[in-house]
Amino acid sequence: MRDALHYDAFAQALINRELPIGLGPLNPAGVQTAGMDLNKKNLLKDATAALYGLPATAVPDDVLAAIPKGVNTGWKLLQSYLTAGTYN
């Protein structure tokens, strides 16, 4: 029964937005140092997308998919495994 009382108090504090810990939007007053919001603007700048020939609506996954297509490393495949223990 004691745990139920603690949970009830926790739940009520959560509902009242009075949690004594910083859980971001759950208790903005309890946040001492707010982190940066994650959004498209700060994850992938339009200028960076343009470097890969992508539109401003591109998302980070689009750039990651474009990297192998646009990067010429000058490397050449010498050998590869087709089955365990043999080279082709």
HTML snippet that shows the backbone in 3Dmol.js (N, CA, C, O; Angstrom):
<script src="https://3Dmol.org/build/3Dmol-min.js"></script>
<div id="view" style="width:600px;height:400px;position:relative"></div>
<script>
const pdb = `
ATOM      1  N   MET A   1       0.827  -1.198   0.000  1.00  0.00           N
ATOM      2  CA  MET A   1       0.000   0.000   0.000  1.00  0.00           C
ATOM      3  C   MET A   1       0.870   1.261   0.000  1.00  0.00           C
ATOM      4  O   MET A   1       0.501   2.287  -0.571  1.00  0.00           O
ATOM      5  N   ARG A   2       2.025   1.161   0.648  1.00  0.00           N
ATOM      6  CA  ARG A   2       2.889   2.327   0.720  1.00  0.00           C
ATOM      7  C   ARG A   2       3.356   2.769  -0.671  1.00  0.00           C
ATOM      8  O   ARG A   2       3.411   3.964  -0.959  1.00  0.00           O
ATOM      9  N   ASP A   3       3.699   1.785  -1.545  1.00  0.00           N
ATOM     10  CA  ASP A   3       4.125   2.120  -2.906  1.00  0.00           C
ATOM     11  C   ASP A   3       3.006   2.815  -3.677  1.00  0.00           C
ATOM     12  O   ASP A   3       3.260   3.728  -4.463  1.00  0.00           O
ATOM     13  N   ALA A   4       1.784   2.386  -3.453  1.00  0.00           N
ATOM     14  CA  ALA A   4       0.650   3.001  -4.128  1.00  0.00           C
ATOM     15  C   ALA A   4       0.512   4.464  -3.726  1.00  0.00           C
ATOM     16  O   ALA A   4       0.166   5.307  -4.554  1.00  0.00           O
ATOM     17  N   LEU A   5       0.777   4.766  -2.473  1.00  0.00           N
ATOM     18  CA  LEU A   5       0.711   6.157  -2.022  1.00  0.00           C
ATOM     19  C   LEU A   5       1.786   6.988  -2.713  1.00  0.00           C
ATOM     20  O   LEU A   5       1.530   8.116  -3.133  1.00  0.00           O
ATOM     21  N   HIS A   6       2.985   6.429  -2.830  1.00  0.00           N
ATOM     22  CA  HIS A   6       4.059   7.154  -3.512  1.00  0.00           C
ATOM     23  C   HIS A   6       3.711   7.370  -4.980  1.00  0.00           C
ATOM     24  O   HIS A   6       3.933   8.453  -5.521  1.00  0.00           O
ATOM     25  N   TYR A   7       3.165   6.341  -5.623  1.00  0.00           N
ATOM     26  CA  TYR A   7       2.800   6.478  -7.022  1.00  0.00           C
ATOM     27  C   TYR A   7       1.693   7.515  -7.193  1.00  0.00           C
ATOM     28  O   TYR A   7       1.736   8.333  -8.112  1.00  0.00           O
ATOM     29  N   ASP A   8       0.713   7.475  -6.311  1.00  0.00           N
ATOM     30  CA  ASP A   8      -0.382   8.446  -6.400  1.00  0.00           C
ATOM     31  C   ASP A   8       0.149   9.873  -6.268  1.00  0.00           C
ATOM     32  O   ASP A   8      -0.280  10.769  -6.994  1.00  0.00           O
ATOM     33  N   ALA A   9       1.082  10.079  -5.339  1.00  0.00           N
ATOM     34  CA  ALA A   9       1.665  11.414  -5.161  1.00  0.00           C
ATOM     35  C   ALA A   9       2.460  11.822  -6.399  1.00  0.00           C
ATOM     36  O   ALA A   9       2.404  12.971  -6.835  1.00  0.00           O
ATOM     37  N   PHE A  10       3.203  10.861  -6.958  1.00  0.00           N
ATOM     38  CA  PHE A  10       3.967  11.139  -8.171  1.00  0.00           C
ATOM     39  C   PHE A  10       3.027  11.504  -9.325  1.00  0.00           C
ATOM     40  O   PHE A  10       3.241  12.485 -10.038  1.00  0.00           O
ATOM     41  N   ALA A  11       1.986  10.689  -9.488  1.00  0.00           N
ATOM     42  CA  ALA A  11       1.045  10.926 -10.578  1.00  0.00           C
ATOM     43  C   ALA A  11       0.369  12.287 -10.433  1.00  0.00           C
ATOM     44  O   ALA A  11       0.179  12.999 -11.418  1.00  0.00           O
ATOM     45  N   GLN A  12       0.010  12.642  -9.209  1.00  0.00           N
ATOM     46  CA  GLN A  12      -0.642  13.932  -9.008  1.00  0.00           C
ATOM     47  C   GLN A  12       0.323  15.085  -9.281  1.00  0.00           C
ATOM     48  O   GLN A  12      -0.071  16.096  -9.862  1.00  0.00           O
ATOM     49  N   ALA A  13       1.573  14.942  -8.869  1.00  0.00           N
ATOM     50  CA  ALA A  13       2.576  15.977  -9.149  1.00  0.00           C
ATOM     51  C   ALA A  13       2.784  16.116 -10.663  1.00  0.00           C
ATOM     52  O   ALA A  13       2.974  17.220 -11.173  1.00  0.00           O
ATOM     53  N   LEU A  14       2.747  14.996 -11.362  1.00  0.00           N
ATOM     54  CA  LEU A  14       2.885  15.026 -12.814  1.00  0.00           C
ATOM     55  C   LEU A  14       1.711  15.758 -13.449  1.00  0.00           C
ATOM     56  O   LEU A  14       1.895  16.591 -14.336  1.00  0.00           O
ATOM     57  N   ILE A  15       0.506  15.444 -12.991  1.00  0.00           N
ATOM     58  CA  ILE A  15      -0.695  16.104 -13.505  1.00  0.00           C
ATOM     59  C   ILE A  15      -0.664  17.605 -13.222  1.00  0.00           C
ATOM     60  O   ILE A  15      -1.060  18.412 -14.063  1.00  0.00           O
ATOM     61  N   ASN A  16      -0.188  17.969 -12.030  1.00  0.00           N
ATOM     62  CA  ASN A  16      -0.140  19.372 -11.617  1.00  0.00           C
ATOM     63  C   ASN A  16       1.066  20.113 -12.182  1.00  0.00           C
ATOM     64  O   ASN A  16       1.228  21.310 -11.947  1.00  0.00           O
ATOM     65  N   ARG A  17       1.911  19.404 -12.927  1.00  0.00           N
ATOM     66  CA  ARG A  17       3.155  19.978 -13.452  1.00  0.00           C
ATOM     67  C   ARG A  17       4.031  20.527 -12.320  1.00  0.00           C
ATOM     68  O   ARG A  17       4.571  21.630 -12.404  1.00  0.00           O
ATOM     69  N   GLU A  18       4.150  19.733 -11.276  1.00  0.00           N
ATOM     70  CA  GLU A  18       4.913  20.141 -10.098  1.00  0.00           C
ATOM     71  C   GLU A  18       6.032  19.162  -9.773  1.00  0.00           C
ATOM     72  O   GLU A  18       6.522  19.151  -8.644  1.00  0.00           O
ATOM     73  N   LEU A  19       6.444  18.349 -10.721  1.00  0.00           N
ATOM     74  CA  LEU A  19       7.526  17.412 -10.448  1.00  0.00           C
ATOM     75  C   LEU A  19       8.782  18.199 -10.083  1.00  0.00           C
ATOM     76  O   LEU A  19       9.101  19.190 -10.740  1.00  0.00           O
ATOM     77  N   PRO A  20       9.490  17.773  -9.053  1.00  0.00           N
ATOM     78  CA  PRO A  20      10.690  18.503  -8.640  1.00  0.00           C
ATOM     79  C   PRO A  20      11.923  18.135  -9.468  1.00  0.00           C
ATOM     80  O   PRO A  20      13.052  18.357  -9.029  1.00  0.00           O
ATOM     81  N   ILE A  21      11.719  17.586 -10.637  1.00  0.00           N
ATOM     82  CA  ILE A  21      12.827  17.247 -11.512  1.00  0.00           C
ATOM     83  C   ILE A  21      12.571  17.862 -12.879  1.00  0.00           C
ATOM     84  O   ILE A  21      11.426  18.147 -13.230  1.00  0.00           O
ATOM     85  N   GLY A  22      13.620  18.066 -13.642  1.00  0.00           N
ATOM     86  CA  GLY A  22      13.481  18.685 -14.950  1.00  0.00           C
ATOM     87  C   GLY A  22      13.190  17.659 -16.026  1.00  0.00           C
ATOM     88  O   GLY A  22      14.104  16.975 -16.487  1.00  0.00           O
ATOM     89  N   LEU A  23      11.966  17.542 -16.427  1.00  0.00           N
ATOM     90  CA  LEU A  23      11.588  16.665 -17.536  1.00  0.00           C
ATOM     91  C   LEU A  23      11.104  17.514 -18.699  1.00  0.00           C
ATOM     92  O   LEU A  23      10.056  17.242 -19.285  1.00  0.00           O
ATOM     93  N   GLY A  24      11.860  18.527 -19.023  1.00  0.00           N
ATOM     94  CA  GLY A  24      11.552  19.371 -20.165  1.00  0.00           C
ATOM     95  C   GLY A  24      10.174  19.973 -20.093  1.00  0.00           C
ATOM     96  O   GLY A  24       9.862  20.698 -19.148  1.00  0.00           O
ATOM     97  N   PRO A  25       9.334  19.685 -21.083  1.00  0.00           N
ATOM     98  CA  PRO A  25       8.023  20.327 -21.140  1.00  0.00           C
ATOM     99  C   PRO A  25       7.081  19.896 -20.013  1.00  0.00           C
ATOM    100  O   PRO A  25       6.056  20.538 -19.783  1.00  0.00           O
ATOM    101  N   LEU A  26       7.424  18.803 -19.305  1.00  0.00           N
ATOM    102  CA  LEU A  26       6.566  18.392 -18.199  1.00  0.00           C
ATOM    103  C   LEU A  26       6.691  19.341 -17.008  1.00  0.00           C
ATOM    104  O   LEU A  26       5.747  19.487 -16.232  1.00  0.00           O
ATOM    105  N   ASN A  27       7.833  19.978 -16.861  1.00  0.00           N
ATOM    106  CA  ASN A  27       8.050  20.922 -15.775  1.00  0.00           C
ATOM    107  C   ASN A  27       9.092  21.949 -16.207  1.00  0.00           C
ATOM    108  O   ASN A  27      10.230  21.893 -15.742  1.00  0.00           O
ATOM    109  N   PRO A  28       8.734  22.881 -17.079  1.00  0.00           N
ATOM    110  CA  PRO A  28       9.713  23.855 -17.569  1.00  0.00           C
ATOM    111  C   PRO A  28      10.404  24.633 -16.454  1.00  0.00           C
ATOM    112  O   PRO A  28      11.564  25.019 -16.599  1.00  0.00           O
ATOM    113  N   ALA A  29       9.711  24.867 -15.352  1.00  0.00           N
ATOM    114  CA  ALA A  29      10.327  25.618 -14.253  1.00  0.00           C
ATOM    115  C   ALA A  29      11.439  24.823 -13.585  1.00  0.00           C
ATOM    116  O   ALA A  29      12.327  25.404 -12.960  1.00  0.00           O
ATOM    117  N   GLY A  30      11.400  23.494 -13.709  1.00  0.00           N
ATOM    118  CA  GLY A  30      12.417  22.659 -13.089  1.00  0.00           C
ATOM    119  C   GLY A  30      13.647  22.448 -13.952  1.00  0.00           C
ATOM    120  O   GLY A  30      14.590  21.788 -13.515  1.00  0.00           O
ATOM    121  N   VAL A  31      13.670  22.984 -15.154  1.00  0.00           N
ATOM    122  CA  VAL A  31      14.802  22.806 -16.055  1.00  0.00           C
ATOM    123  C   VAL A  31      15.812  23.916 -15.804  1.00  0.00           C
ATOM    124  O   VAL A  31      15.509  25.097 -15.972  1.00  0.00           O
ATOM    125  N   GLN A  32      17.010  23.524 -15.403  1.00  0.00           N
ATOM    126  CA  GLN A  32      18.050  24.525 -15.155  1.00  0.00           C
ATOM    127  C   GLN A  32      18.761  24.919 -16.441  1.00  0.00           C
ATOM    128  O   GLN A  32      19.058  26.096 -16.650  1.00  0.00           O
ATOM    129  N   THR A  33      19.034  23.955 -17.299  1.00  0.00           N
ATOM    130  CA  THR A  33      19.675  24.228 -18.575  1.00  0.00           C
ATOM    131  C   THR A  33      18.910  23.476 -19.651  1.00  0.00           C
ATOM    132  O   THR A  33      18.966  22.248 -19.724  1.00  0.00           O
ATOM    133  N   ALA A  34      18.207  24.208 -20.469  1.00  0.00           N
ATOM    134  CA  ALA A  34      17.419  23.580 -21.518  1.00  0.00           C
ATOM    135  C   ALA A  34      18.318  23.178 -22.675  1.00  0.00           C
ATOM    136  O   ALA A  34      19.198  23.934 -23.085  1.00  0.00           O
ATOM    137  N   GLY A  35      18.091  21.998 -23.189  1.00  0.00           N
ATOM    138  CA  GLY A  35      18.834  21.535 -24.347  1.00  0.00           C
ATOM    139  C   GLY A  35      18.245  22.095 -25.625  1.00  0.00           C
ATOM    140  O   GLY A  35      17.224  22.784 -25.606  1.00  0.00           O
ATOM    141  N   MET A  36      18.889  21.796 -26.720  1.00  0.00           N
ATOM    142  CA  MET A  36      18.435  22.267 -28.018  1.00  0.00           C
ATOM    143  C   MET A  36      17.315  21.355 -28.514  1.00  0.00           C
ATOM    144  O   MET A  36      17.421  20.133 -28.412  1.00  0.00           O
ATOM    145  N   ASP A  37      16.261  21.931 -29.041  1.00  0.00           N
ATOM    146  CA  ASP A  37      15.205  21.135 -29.644  1.00  0.00           C
ATOM    147  C   ASP A  37      15.749  20.469 -30.893  1.00  0.00           C
ATOM    148  O   ASP A  37      16.476  21.089 -31.669  1.00  0.00           O
ATOM    149  N   LEU A  38      15.398  19.205 -31.089  1.00  0.00           N
ATOM    150  CA  LEU A  38      15.815  18.512 -32.297  1.00  0.00           C
ATOM    151  C   LEU A  38      14.751  18.701 -33.358  1.00  0.00           C
ATOM    152  O   LEU A  38      13.596  18.319 -33.173  1.00  0.00           O
ATOM    153  N   ASN A  39      15.148  19.287 -34.459  1.00  0.00           N
ATOM    154  CA  ASN A  39      14.234  19.483 -35.571  1.00  0.00           C
ATOM    155  C   ASN A  39      15.043  19.512 -36.866  1.00  0.00           C
ATOM    156  O   ASN A  39      16.273  19.484 -36.831  1.00  0.00           O
ATOM    157  N   LYS A  40      14.376  19.567 -37.974  1.00  0.00           N
ATOM    158  CA  LYS A  40      15.052  19.543 -39.265  1.00  0.00           C
ATOM    159  C   LYS A  40      16.020  20.713 -39.417  1.00  0.00           C
ATOM    160  O   LYS A  40      17.085  20.568 -40.016  1.00  0.00           O
ATOM    161  N   LYS A  41      15.651  21.860 -38.879  1.00  0.00           N
ATOM    162  CA  LYS A  41      16.483  23.056 -39.033  1.00  0.00           C
ATOM    163  C   LYS A  41      17.865  22.881 -38.423  1.00  0.00           C
ATOM    164  O   LYS A  41      18.854  23.315 -39.013  1.00  0.00           O
ATOM    165  N   ASN A  42      17.955  22.249 -37.245  1.00  0.00           N
ATOM    166  CA  ASN A  42      19.274  22.123 -36.642  1.00  0.00           C
ATOM    167  C   ASN A  42      19.912  20.753 -36.847  1.00  0.00           C
ATOM    168  O   ASN A  42      21.043  20.535 -36.413  1.00  0.00           O
ATOM    169  N   LEU A  43      19.207  19.823 -37.502  1.00  0.00           N
ATOM    170  CA  LEU A  43      19.818  18.542 -37.840  1.00  0.00           C
ATOM    171  C   LEU A  43      20.403  18.539 -39.248  1.00  0.00           C
ATOM    172  O   LEU A  43      21.403  17.870 -39.509  1.00  0.00           O
ATOM    173  N   LEU A  44      19.778  19.286 -40.153  1.00  0.00           N
ATOM    174  CA  LEU A  44      20.275  19.361 -41.520  1.00  0.00           C
ATOM    175  C   LEU A  44      19.959  20.737 -42.090  1.00  0.00           C
ATOM    176  O   LEU A  44      18.810  21.055 -42.398  1.00  0.00           O
ATOM    177  N   LYS A  45      21.001  21.539 -42.222  1.00  0.00           N
ATOM    178  CA  LYS A  45      20.798  22.880 -42.783  1.00  0.00           C
ATOM    179  C   LYS A  45      20.529  22.779 -44.278  1.00  0.00           C
ATOM    180  O   LYS A  45      20.998  21.864 -44.955  1.00  0.00           O
ATOM    181  N   ASP A  46      19.769  23.737 -44.769  1.00  0.00           N
ATOM    182  CA  ASP A  46      19.445  23.762 -46.193  1.00  0.00           C
ATOM    183  C   ASP A  46      20.713  23.844 -47.046  1.00  0.00           C
ATOM    184  O   ASP A  46      20.790  23.235 -48.113  1.00  0.00           O
ATOM    185  N   ALA A  47      21.698  24.595 -46.571  1.00  0.00           N
ATOM    186  CA  ALA A  47      22.951  24.740 -47.325  1.00  0.00           C
ATOM    187  C   ALA A  47      23.681  23.402 -47.423  1.00  0.00           C
ATOM    188  O   ALA A  47      24.292  23.101 -48.449  1.00  0.00           O
ATOM    189  N   THR A  48      23.620  22.603 -46.364  1.00  0.00           N
ATOM    190  CA  THR A  48      24.263  21.284 -46.397  1.00  0.00           C
ATOM    191  C   THR A  48      23.537  20.367 -47.371  1.00  0.00           C
ATOM    192  O   THR A  48      24.175  19.635 -48.128  1.00  0.00           O
ATOM    193  N   ALA A  49      22.218  20.402 -47.357  1.00  0.00           N
ATOM    194  CA  ALA A  49      21.449  19.593 -48.309  1.00  0.00           C
ATOM    195  C   ALA A  49      21.802  19.984 -49.733  1.00  0.00           C
ATOM    196  O   ALA A  49      21.919  19.121 -50.603  1.00  0.00           O
ATOM    197  N   ALA A  50      21.970  21.271 -49.976  1.00  0.00           N
ATOM    198  CA  ALA A  50      22.301  21.756 -51.317  1.00  0.00           C
ATOM    199  C   ALA A  50      23.661  21.237 -51.784  1.00  0.00           C
ATOM    200  O   ALA A  50      23.857  21.002 -52.977  1.00  0.00           O
ATOM    201  N   LEU A  51      24.599  21.058 -50.854  1.00  0.00           N
ATOM    202  CA  LEU A  51      25.907  20.514 -51.219  1.00  0.00           C
ATOM    203  C   LEU A  51      25.793  19.127 -51.843  1.00  0.00           C
ATOM    204  O   LEU A  51      26.648  18.720 -52.631  1.00  0.00           O
ATOM    205  N   TYR A  52      24.744  18.412 -51.490  1.00  0.00           N
ATOM    206  CA  TYR A  52      24.524  17.068 -52.022  1.00  0.00           C
ATOM    207  C   TYR A  52      23.494  17.068 -53.148  1.00  0.00           C
ATOM    208  O   TYR A  52      23.029  16.011 -53.575  1.00  0.00           O
ATOM    209  N   GLY A  53      23.142  18.260 -53.624  1.00  0.00           N
ATOM    210  CA  GLY A  53      22.181  18.375 -54.708  1.00  0.00           C
ATOM    211  C   GLY A  53      20.762  18.048 -54.284  1.00  0.00           C
ATOM    212  O   GLY A  53      19.938  17.649 -55.107  1.00  0.00           O
ATOM    213  N   LEU A  54      20.479  18.215 -53.010  1.00  0.00           N
ATOM    214  CA  LEU A  54      19.163  17.900 -52.473  1.00  0.00           C
ATOM    215  C   LEU A  54      18.381  19.168 -52.192  1.00  0.00           C
ATOM    216  O   LEU A  54      18.977  20.221 -51.965  1.00  0.00           O
ATOM    217  N   PRO A  55      17.052  19.090 -52.202  1.00  0.00           N
ATOM    218  CA  PRO A  55      16.232  20.275 -51.927  1.00  0.00           C
ATOM    219  C   PRO A  55      16.213  20.622 -50.448  1.00  0.00           C
ATOM    220  O   PRO A  55      16.677  19.846 -49.613  1.00  0.00           O
ATOM    221  N   ALA A  56      15.683  21.775 -50.134  1.00  0.00           N
ATOM    222  CA  ALA A  56      15.602  22.240 -48.745  1.00  0.00           C
ATOM    223  C   ALA A  56      14.705  21.338 -47.898  1.00  0.00           C
ATOM    224  O   ALA A  56      14.777  21.382 -46.670  1.00  0.00           O
ATOM    225  N   THR A  57      13.879  20.538 -48.518  1.00  0.00           N
ATOM    226  CA  THR A  57      12.984  19.637 -47.783  1.00  0.00           C
ATOM    227  C   THR A  57      13.662  18.326 -47.399  1.00  0.00           C
ATOM    228  O   THR A  57      13.053  17.481 -46.744  1.00  0.00           O
ATOM    229  N   ALA A  58      14.926  18.151 -47.806  1.00  0.00           N
ATOM    230  CA  ALA A  58      15.646  16.913 -47.503  1.00  0.00           C
ATOM    231  C   ALA A  58      15.817  16.731 -46.002  1.00  0.00           C
ATOM    232  O   ALA A  58      15.888  17.704 -45.250  1.00  0.00           O
ATOM    233  N   VAL A  59      15.882  15.492 -45.582  1.00  0.00           N
ATOM    234  CA  VAL A  59      16.110  15.137 -44.182  1.00  0.00           C
ATOM    235  C   VAL A  59      17.458  14.434 -44.089  1.00  0.00           C
ATOM    236  O   VAL A  59      17.998  14.019 -45.114  1.00  0.00           O
ATOM    237  N   PRO A  60      18.021  14.287 -42.878  1.00  0.00           N
ATOM    238  CA  PRO A  60      19.342  13.666 -42.749  1.00  0.00           C
ATOM    239  C   PRO A  60      19.470  12.316 -43.462  1.00  0.00           C
ATOM    240  O   PRO A  60      20.527  12.018 -44.019  1.00  0.00           O
ATOM    241  N   ASP A  61      18.423  11.502 -43.456  1.00  0.00           N
ATOM    242  CA  ASP A  61      18.491  10.214 -44.157  1.00  0.00           C
ATOM    243  C   ASP A  61      18.759  10.393 -45.646  1.00  0.00           C
ATOM    244  O   ASP A  61      19.438   9.566 -46.256  1.00  0.00           O
ATOM    245  N   ASP A  62      18.237  11.457 -46.234  1.00  0.00           N
ATOM    246  CA  ASP A  62      18.464  11.708 -47.659  1.00  0.00           C
ATOM    247  C   ASP A  62      19.943  11.970 -47.939  1.00  0.00           C
ATOM    248  O   ASP A  62      20.488  11.495 -48.935  1.00  0.00           O
ATOM    249  N   VAL A  63      20.581  12.723 -47.059  1.00  0.00           N
ATOM    250  CA  VAL A  63      22.015  13.010 -47.230  1.00  0.00           C
ATOM    251  C   VAL A  63      22.826  11.737 -47.031  1.00  0.00           C
ATOM    252  O   VAL A  63      23.759  11.465 -47.788  1.00  0.00           O
ATOM    253  N   LEU A  64      22.471  10.954 -46.008  1.00  0.00           N
ATOM    254  CA  LEU A  64      23.209   9.710 -45.783  1.00  0.00           C
ATOM    255  C   LEU A  64      23.088   8.768 -46.978  1.00  0.00           C
ATOM    256  O   LEU A  64      24.040   8.061 -47.309  1.00  0.00           O
ATOM    257  N   ALA A  65      21.947   8.754 -47.613  1.00  0.00           N
ATOM    258  CA  ALA A  65      21.764   7.914 -48.799  1.00  0.00           C
ATOM    259  C   ALA A  65      22.540   8.462 -49.994  1.00  0.00           C
ATOM    260  O   ALA A  65      22.940   7.693 -50.868  1.00  0.00           O
ATOM    261  N   ALA A  66      22.759   9.766 -50.049  1.00  0.00           N
ATOM    262  CA  ALA A  66      23.453  10.383 -51.174  1.00  0.00           C
ATOM    263  C   ALA A  66      24.971  10.267 -51.064  1.00  0.00           C
ATOM    264  O   ALA A  66      25.666  10.367 -52.075  1.00  0.00           O
ATOM    265  N   ILE A  67      25.489  10.063 -49.884  1.00  0.00           N
ATOM    266  CA  ILE A  67      26.949  10.056 -49.687  1.00  0.00           C
ATOM    267  C   ILE A  67      27.643   8.993 -50.543  1.00  0.00           C
ATOM    268  O   ILE A  67      28.587   9.333 -51.256  1.00  0.00           O
ATOM    269  N   PRO A  68      27.227   7.734 -50.511  1.00  0.00           N
ATOM    270  CA  PRO A  68      27.951   6.745 -51.324  1.00  0.00           C
ATOM    271  C   PRO A  68      27.900   7.039 -52.817  1.00  0.00           C
ATOM    272  O   PRO A  68      28.814   6.656 -53.547  1.00  0.00           O
ATOM    273  N   LYS A  69      26.866   7.703 -53.280  1.00  0.00           N
ATOM    274  CA  LYS A  69      26.722   8.001 -54.702  1.00  0.00           C
ATOM    275  C   LYS A  69      27.664   9.119 -55.139  1.00  0.00           C
ATOM    276  O   LYS A  69      28.122   9.140 -56.282  1.00  0.00           O
ATOM    277  N   GLY A  70      27.949  10.042 -54.234  1.00  0.00           N
ATOM    278  CA  GLY A  70      28.714  11.215 -54.621  1.00  0.00           C
ATOM    279  C   GLY A  70      30.160  11.223 -54.163  1.00  0.00           C
ATOM    280  O   GLY A  70      30.905  12.144 -54.498  1.00  0.00           O
ATOM    281  N   VAL A  71      30.566  10.231 -53.415  1.00  0.00           N
ATOM    282  CA  VAL A  71      31.935  10.233 -52.890  1.00  0.00           C
ATOM    283  C   VAL A  71      32.807   9.330 -53.759  1.00  0.00           C
ATOM    284  O   VAL A  71      32.542   8.135 -53.887  1.00  0.00           O
ATOM    285  N   ASN A  72      33.827   9.900 -54.340  1.00  0.00           N
ATOM    286  CA  ASN A  72      34.780   9.123 -55.120  1.00  0.00           C
ATOM    287  C   ASN A  72      36.044   9.005 -54.291  1.00  0.00           C
ATOM    288  O   ASN A  72      36.843   9.939 -54.226  1.00  0.00           O
ATOM    289  N   THR A  73      36.222   7.869 -53.663  1.00  0.00           N
ATOM    290  CA  THR A  73      37.360   7.689 -52.770  1.00  0.00           C
ATOM    291  C   THR A  73      38.620   7.294 -53.516  1.00  0.00           C
ATOM    292  O   THR A  73      39.722   7.399 -52.977  1.00  0.00           O
ATOM    293  N   GLY A  74      38.464   6.836 -54.764  1.00  0.00           N
ATOM    294  CA  GLY A  74      39.626   6.358 -55.497  1.00  0.00           C
ATOM    295  C   GLY A  74      39.987   4.932 -55.113  1.00  0.00           C
ATOM    296  O   GLY A  74      40.962   4.381 -55.623  1.00  0.00           O
ATOM    297  N   TRP A  75      39.222   4.337 -54.231  1.00  0.00           N
ATOM    298  CA  TRP A  75      39.488   2.970 -53.804  1.00  0.00           C
ATOM    299  C   TRP A  75      38.998   1.998 -54.862  1.00  0.00           C
ATOM    300  O   TRP A  75      38.044   2.275 -55.589  1.00  0.00           O
ATOM    301  N   LYS A  76      39.659   0.865 -54.935  1.00  0.00           N
ATOM    302  CA  LYS A  76      39.281  -0.167 -55.886  1.00  0.00           C
ATOM    303  C   LYS A  76      39.167  -1.488 -55.141  1.00  0.00           C
ATOM    304  O   LYS A  76      40.030  -1.830 -54.332  1.00  0.00           O
ATOM    305  N   LEU A  77      38.099  -2.229 -55.416  1.00  0.00           N
ATOM    306  CA  LEU A  77      37.910  -3.517 -54.773  1.00  0.00           C
ATOM    307  C   LEU A  77      38.946  -4.497 -55.296  1.00  0.00           C
ATOM    308  O   LEU A  77      39.016  -4.741 -56.501  1.00  0.00           O
ATOM    309  N   LEU A  78      39.754  -5.063 -54.400  1.00  0.00           N
ATOM    310  CA  LEU A  78      40.773  -6.025 -54.790  1.00  0.00           C
ATOM    311  C   LEU A  78      40.270  -7.450 -54.638  1.00  0.00           C
ATOM    312  O   LEU A  78      40.464  -8.281 -55.525  1.00  0.00           O
ATOM    313  N   GLN A  79      39.621  -7.732 -53.512  1.00  0.00           N
ATOM    314  CA  GLN A  79      39.113  -9.065 -53.237  1.00  0.00           C
ATOM    315  C   GLN A  79      37.830  -8.932 -52.432  1.00  0.00           C
ATOM    316  O   GLN A  79      37.618  -7.934 -51.744  1.00  0.00           O
ATOM    317  N   SER A  80      36.986  -9.934 -52.522  1.00  0.00           N
ATOM    318  CA  SER A  80      35.797  -9.949 -51.691  1.00  0.00           C
ATOM    319  C   SER A  80      35.439 -11.393 -51.361  1.00  0.00           C
ATOM    320  O   SER A  80      35.725 -12.313 -52.127  1.00  0.00           O
ATOM    321  N   TYR A  81      34.814 -11.569 -50.216  1.00  0.00           N
ATOM    322  CA  TYR A  81      34.343 -12.902 -49.826  1.00  0.00           C
ATOM    323  C   TYR A  81      33.040 -13.204 -50.519  1.00  0.00           C
ATOM    324  O   TYR A  81      32.114 -12.393 -50.479  1.00  0.00           O
ATOM    325  N   LEU A  82      32.947 -14.361 -51.157  1.00  0.00           N
ATOM    326  CA  LEU A  82      31.684 -14.840 -51.694  1.00  0.00           C
ATOM    327  C   LEU A  82      31.084 -15.877 -50.756  1.00  0.00           C
ATOM    328  O   LEU A  82      29.876 -15.903 -50.522  1.00  0.00           O
ATOM    329  N   THR A  83      31.949 -16.727 -50.228  1.00  0.00           N
ATOM    330  CA  THR A  83      31.547 -17.688 -49.205  1.00  0.00           C
ATOM    331  C   THR A  83      32.635 -17.714 -48.157  1.00  0.00           C
ATOM    332  O   THR A  83      33.743 -17.231 -48.392  1.00  0.00           O
ATOM    333  N   ALA A  84      32.331 -18.264 -47.022  1.00  0.00           N
ATOM    334  CA  ALA A  84      33.298 -18.302 -45.928  1.00  0.00           C
ATOM    335  C   ALA A  84      34.578 -19.027 -46.352  1.00  0.00           C
ATOM    336  O   ALA A  84      34.532 -20.171 -46.805  1.00  0.00           O
ATOM    337  N   GLY A  85      35.699 -18.361 -46.201  1.00  0.00           N
ATOM    338  CA  GLY A  85      36.998 -18.989 -46.436  1.00  0.00           C
ATOM    339  C   GLY A  85      37.546 -18.889 -47.846  1.00  0.00           C
ATOM    340  O   GLY A  85      38.659 -19.353 -48.094  1.00  0.00           O
ATOM    341  N   THR A  86      36.819 -18.310 -48.770  1.00  0.00           N
ATOM    342  CA  THR A  86      37.352 -18.206 -50.140  1.00  0.00           C
ATOM    343  C   THR A  86      37.272 -16.765 -50.619  1.00  0.00           C
ATOM    344  O   THR A  86      36.351 -16.021 -50.281  1.00  0.00           O
ATOM    345  N   TYR A  87      38.252 -16.403 -51.403  1.00  0.00           N
ATOM    346  CA  TYR A  87      38.247 -15.081 -52.041  1.00  0.00           C
ATOM    347  C   TYR A  87      37.855 -15.244 -53.493  1.00  0.00           C
ATOM    348  O   TYR A  87      38.048 -16.306 -54.085  1.00  0.00           O
ATOM    349  N   ASN A  88      37.312 -14.203 -54.056  1.00  0.00           N
ATOM    350  CA  ASN A  88      37.061 -14.187 -55.492  1.00  0.00           C
ATOM    351  C   ASN A  88      37.869 -13.071 -56.086  1.00  0.00           C
ATOM    352  O   ASN A  88      37.825 -12.854 -57.297  1.00  0.00           O
TER     353      ASN A  88
END
`;
const viewer = $3Dmol.createViewer("view");
viewer.addModel(pdb, "pdb");
viewer.setStyle({}, {cartoon: {color: "spectrum"}});
viewer.zoomTo();
viewer.render();
</script>
